[in-house]
Amino acid sequence: MADTRETFQQIRFILLQNRQGKTRLAKYYVPLEDSEKHKVEYEVHRLVVNRDPKFTNFVEFRTHKVIYRRYAGLFFSMCVDITDNELAYLECIHLFVEILDHFFSNVCELDLVFNFHKVYLILDEFILAGELQETSKRAIIERMGELEKLE
């Protein structure tokens, strides 16, 4: 009998952490207990911060893989299924950084701390329920502009 279960690719979580391990943004698309979230954040930070820059930005993590990229003092990490396309998620991280950079005019860690609600809003325009929803930088920026007018 054939397997009729649907398989879909999903982002499990997104983390933005500084070099010291302080999590600046955490968005989970799978249910985890708070204690497990803290453990995951600690483990992911240890995994990416000590990794030699000459290695790839993909690393196995438990039964999944973490795709990460460092921008200045921040690590942008995504946990995805082991069979997902790493390069697509690297581009996804880069697009997210470009949108943040455009929206905050040269984004820095303090922008993320003091405007965390806007960062989550941008992320929600970009990724919904663990699925990549919009890949157009222009469309996301236009939508954020519309939301800014409402405030």
PETANOR-V835855 format. One record per residue. RES is the residue in three letters. PHI is phi in whole degrees, 0 to 359 (999 if undefined). OMEGA is omega in whole degrees, 0 to 359 (NA if undefined). NEAR is the number of other C-alpha atoms within 8 Angstrom. Layout:
BEGIN
res:RES phi:PHI omega:OMEGA near:NEAR
res:RES phi:PHI omega:OMEGA near:NEAR
END
This chain:
BEGIN
res:MET phi:999 omega:183 near:2
res:ALA phi:286 omega:178 near:3
res:ASP phi:280 omega:184 near:4
res:THR phi:260 omega:179 near:4
res:ARG phi:293 omega:177 near:4
res:GLU phi:281 omega:174 near:4
res:THR phi:246 omega:178 near:4
res:PHE phi:222 omega:180 near:4
res:GLN phi:271 omega:184 near:8
res:GLN phi:220 omega:171 near:8
res:ILE phi:281 omega:181 near:12
res:ARG phi:277 omega:176 near:12
res:PHE phi:198 omega:176 near:13
res:ILE phi:233 omega:179 near:13
res:LEU phi:232 omega:169 near:14
res:LEU phi:242 omega:183 near:12
res:GLN phi:229 omega:175 near:14
res:ASN phi:273 omega:183 near:11
res:ARG phi:296 omega:180 near:9
res:GLN phi:278 omega:178 near:5
res:GLY phi:98 omega:178 near:8
res:LYS phi:284 omega:180 near:7
res:THR phi:279 omega:181 near:10
res:ARG phi:263 omega:176 near:11
res:LEU phi:206 omega:176 near:10
res:ALA phi:220 omega:178 near:9
res:LYS phi:231 omega:182 near:7
res:TYR phi:253 omega:179 near:9
res:TYR phi:252 omega:174 near:9
res:VAL phi:232 omega:182 near:6
res:PRO phi:288 omega:176 near:5
res:LEU phi:221 omega:174 near:7
res:GLU phi:292 omega:180 near:6
res:ASP phi:303 omega:180 near:6
res:SER phi:296 omega:179 near:6
res:GLU phi:291 omega:177 near:8
res:LYS phi:299 omega:179 near:9
res:HIS phi:297 omega:179 near:8
res:LYS phi:295 omega:179 near:8
res:VAL phi:298 omega:180 near:8
res:GLU phi:299 omega:179 near:10
res:TYR phi:296 omega:182 near:9
res:GLU phi:295 omega:180 near:8
res:VAL phi:295 omega:179 near:10
res:HIS phi:299 omega:179 near:10
res:ARG phi:300 omega:182 near:8
res:LEU phi:292 omega:187 near:8
res:VAL phi:271 omega:186 near:9
res:VAL phi:289 omega:182 near:8
res:ASN phi:266 omega:183 near:6
res:ARG phi:281 omega:180 near:7
res:ASP phi:296 omega:182 near:5
res:PRO phi:299 omega:180 near:5
res:LYS phi:281 omega:175 near:4
res:PHE phi:275 omega:180 near:6
res:THR phi:292 omega:179 near:6
res:ASN phi:267 omega:177 near:7
res:PHE phi:239 omega:180 near:9
res:VAL phi:215 omega:179 near:8
res:GLU phi:290 omega:181 near:9
res:PHE phi:220 omega:184 near:9
res:ARG phi:55 omega:179 near:5
res:THR phi:257 omega:181 near:7
res:HIS phi:232 omega:173 near:10
res:LYS phi:221 omega:179 near:13
res:VAL phi:253 omega:173 near:13
res:ILE phi:251 omega:184 near:14
res:TYR phi:222 omega:176 near:13
res:ARG phi:208 omega:180 near:10
res:ARG phi:259 omega:174 near:8
res:TYR phi:236 omega:184 near:7
res:ALA phi:54 omega:182 near:4
res:GLY phi:261 omega:183 near:8
res:LEU phi:244 omega:174 near:11
res:PHE phi:254 omega:176 near:15
res:PHE phi:259 omega:185 near:13
res:SER phi:236 omega:175 near:12
res:MET phi:231 omega:175 near:13
res:CYS phi:255 omega:183 near:13
res:VAL phi:226 omega:177 near:14
res:ASP phi:296 omega:184 near:12
res:ILE phi:297 omega:183 near:8
res:THR phi:265 omega:182 near:4
res:ASP phi:289 omega:181 near:7
res:ASN phi:281 omega:183 near:6
res:GLU phi:296 omega:183 near:8
res:LEU phi:294 omega:177 near:6
res:ALA phi:296 omega:180 near:7
res:TYR phi:285 omega:173 near:10
res:LEU phi:297 omega:176 near:11
res:GLU phi:296 omega:178 near:8
res:CYS phi:299 omega:178 near:9
res:ILE phi:298 omega:181 near:12
res:HIS phi:297 omega:178 near:8
res:LEU phi:297 omega:178 near:10
res:PHE phi:300 omega:179 near:10
res:VAL phi:294 omega:178 near:8
res:GLU phi:298 omega:180 near:8
res:ILE phi:294 omega:176 near:11
res:LEU phi:300 omega:181 near:13
res:ASP phi:296 omega:178 near:10
res:HIS phi:290 omega:184 near:9
res:PHE phi:292 omega:182 near:8
res:PHE phi:260 omega:182 near:8
res:SER phi:51 omega:182 near:7
res:ASN phi:69 omega:186 near:7
res:VAL phi:298 omega:174 near:11
res:CYS phi:224 omega:183 near:6
res:GLU phi:300 omega:180 near:9
res:LEU phi:294 omega:175 near:6
res:ASP phi:300 omega:180 near:10
res:LEU phi:292 omega:182 near:12
res:VAL phi:288 omega:186 near:8
res:PHE phi:275 omega:179 near:6
res:ASN phi:236 omega:185 near:8
res:PHE phi:301 omega:180 near:10
res:HIS phi:295 omega:178 near:6
res:LYS phi:288 omega:178 near:7
res:VAL phi:295 omega:177 near:10
res:TYR phi:295 omega:178 near:8
res:LEU phi:296 omega:177 near:8
res:ILE phi:299 omega:180 near:11
res:LEU phi:299 omega:180 near:9
res:ASP phi:289 omega:175 near:8
res:GLU phi:287 omega:188 near:10
res:PHE phi:265 omega:182 near:12
res:ILE phi:232 omega:181 near:11
res:LEU phi:232 omega:178 near:9
res:ALA phi:55 omega:178 near:5
res:GLY phi:82 omega:180 near:10
res:GLU phi:245 omega:177 near:9
res:LEU phi:292 omega:185 near:8
res:GLN phi:258 omega:186 near:8
res:GLU phi:224 omega:179 near:9
res:THR phi:247 omega:180 near:8
res:SER phi:269 omega:179 near:6
res:LYS phi:301 omega:181 near:8
res:ARG phi:299 omega:181 near:6
res:ALA phi:296 omega:180 near:8
res:ILE phi:293 omega:180 near:13
res:ILE phi:295 omega:177 near:10
res:GLU phi:297 omega:179 near:8
res:ARG phi:297 omega:178 near:8
res:MET phi:294 omega:176 near:9
res:GLY phi:298 omega:177 near:8
res:GLU phi:296 omega:179 near:8
res:LEU phi:292 omega:178 near:8
res:GLU phi:296 omega:180 near:7
res:LYS phi:295 omega:182 near:6
res:LEU phi:287 omega:182 near:5
res:GLU phi:285 omega:NA near:4
END
